[in-house]
């Protein structure tokens, strides 16, 4: 199978400068082409020189995920999240791994709404007495205000 021109161009770039970070682009092109073994190899070679290159770790994790190597992929995505806790790609990929493994979140039990009892509520006699006193006090207050 002939490689695409982009892969060839990136290979030449890396041959000229083996320390180039273009390895991440090459690995991503391999991954997109379904060449997961090549993507993993290129990522690991490049990450040996640039271990903190998070985009390359994402590509490596995605290639490993497609190969069904969930533990290794999880390690890569967790590495990214330790360095960049807000990285949405790593978060989504970890959720995908959990789903593929069948570790879905537990189903929430939906309980029926509570229907109020149609019988009249029991009225506490103390409350009735207090409400009566409050009504008397309110009337007295209103009477005083009309005199002023």
C-alpha positions as MATLAB code, in Angstrom:
seq = 'XXXXXXXXXXXXXXXXXXXXXXXXXXXXXXXXXXXXXXXXXXXXXXXXXXXXXXXXXXXXXXXXXXXXXXXXXXXXXXXXXXXXXXXXXXXXXXXXXXXXXXXXXXXXXXXXXXXXXXXXXXXXXXXXXXXXXXXXXXXXXXXXXXXX';
ca = [
       0.000    0.000    0.000;
       1.505    3.332   -1.062;
       1.634    6.002    1.618;
      -0.074    9.295    1.089;
       2.054   12.297    0.078;
       1.595   13.985    3.467;
       3.095   10.979    5.268;
       6.056   10.936    2.866;
       6.642   14.665    3.320;
       6.593   14.347    7.125;
       8.940   11.335    7.013;
      11.455   13.346    4.984;
      11.169   16.236    7.439;
      11.909   13.968   10.372;
      14.817   12.314    8.538;
      16.372   15.757    8.047;
      15.771   16.689   11.696;
      15.257   13.651   13.955;
      14.576   15.943   16.937;
      11.689   17.667   15.120;
       8.283   17.741   16.746;
       6.802   16.930   13.335;
       6.694   13.335   14.579;
       3.326   14.152   16.165;
       1.888   15.157   12.794;
       3.303   12.044   11.163;
       1.826    9.840   13.868;
      -1.558   11.554   13.488;
      -1.488   10.961    9.728;
      -0.741    7.276   10.341;
      -3.577    7.094   12.858;
      -6.049    8.711   10.471;
      -4.974    6.273    7.769;
      -5.720    3.366   10.119;
      -2.019    2.521   10.486;
      -2.175    2.257   14.246;
       1.037    0.275   14.754;
       2.977    2.920   12.814;
       1.271    5.707   14.770;
       2.231    4.090   18.090;
       5.825    3.498   16.969;
       6.281    7.063   15.702;
       4.723    8.545   18.851;
       6.845    6.494   21.192;
      10.031    7.350   19.289;
       9.197   11.061   19.342;
       8.015   11.084   22.947;
      11.358    9.640   24.025;
      12.818   13.044   23.036;
       9.760   15.212   23.787;
       7.965   13.504   26.695;
       5.785   16.490   27.584;
       4.338   16.950   24.087;
       0.655   16.538   24.971;
      -0.717   16.464   21.414;
       1.499   13.480   20.659;
       0.233   11.760   23.806;
      -3.348   12.314   22.638;
      -2.497   10.761   19.262;
      -0.759    7.851   20.975;
      -3.722    7.325   23.281;
      -6.164    7.386   20.387;
      -4.130    4.876   18.384;
      -3.891    2.568   21.403;
      -7.622    2.948   21.983;
      -8.374    1.881   18.415;
      -6.135   -1.151   18.936;
      -8.128   -2.121   22.031;
      -5.182   -1.463   24.349;
      -7.310    0.366   26.887;
      -4.920    0.344   29.855;
      -2.114    1.920   27.830;
      -4.499    4.450   26.283;
      -5.849    5.331   29.722;
      -2.317    5.988   30.967;
      -1.687    8.428   28.119;
      -4.921   10.344   28.628;
      -4.389   10.493   32.390;
      -0.883   11.858   31.795;
      -2.407   14.612   29.663;
      -5.010   15.432   32.311;
      -2.357   15.707   35.021;
      -0.510   18.260   32.896;
      -3.640   19.979   31.546;
      -6.703   19.235   33.732;
      -9.043   21.098   31.370;
      -8.104   19.069   28.282;
     -11.477   18.114   26.825;
     -10.069   15.613   24.344;
      -8.420   13.530   27.061;
     -11.569   13.713   29.179;
     -13.760   12.563   26.261;
     -11.395    9.750   25.352;
     -11.334    8.462   28.934;
     -15.134    8.470   28.925;
     -15.040    6.527   25.646;
     -12.746    3.934   27.202;
     -15.108    3.502   30.136;
     -18.010    3.067   27.754;
     -16.148    0.524   25.626;
     -15.255   -1.436   28.736;
     -18.858   -1.395   29.859;
     -18.184    0.735   32.942;
     -21.059    3.038   32.333;
     -22.352    5.218   35.098;
     -24.969    3.496   37.211;
     -28.487    4.065   36.032;
     -30.368    6.567   38.137;
     -33.592    5.166   39.485;
     -36.457    7.458   38.618;
     -39.047    7.459   41.369;
     -42.628    8.474   40.725;
     -43.654   11.903   41.934;
     -45.141   12.031   45.403;
     -48.875   12.565   45.134;
     -50.320   14.532   48.054;
     -52.867   12.807   50.250;
     -56.343   14.039   49.246;
     -57.596   13.946   52.850;
     -57.573   17.309   54.650;
     -54.448   18.000   56.673;
     -54.523   17.621   60.402;
     -54.391   21.109   61.901;
     -52.399   21.543   65.033;
     -54.519   23.367   67.647;
     -51.503   25.391   68.778;
     -51.046   26.752   65.260;
     -54.746   27.638   65.078;
     -54.466   29.536   68.376;
     -51.328   31.390   67.230;
     -52.944   32.377   63.945;
     -55.960   33.729   65.851;
     -53.684   35.839   68.075;
     -51.767   37.101   65.027;
     -55.062   38.117   63.410;
     -56.086   40.060   66.546;
     -52.695   41.789   66.679;
     -52.899   42.679   62.980;
     -56.384   44.155   63.496;
     -55.167   46.235   66.455;
     -52.219   47.497   64.402;
     -54.509   48.467   61.526;
     -56.846   50.263   63.954;
     -53.948   52.276   65.429;
     -52.711   53.247   61.975;
     -56.108   54.583   60.926;
     -56.246   56.824   64.053;
     -52.921   58.449   63.255;
];
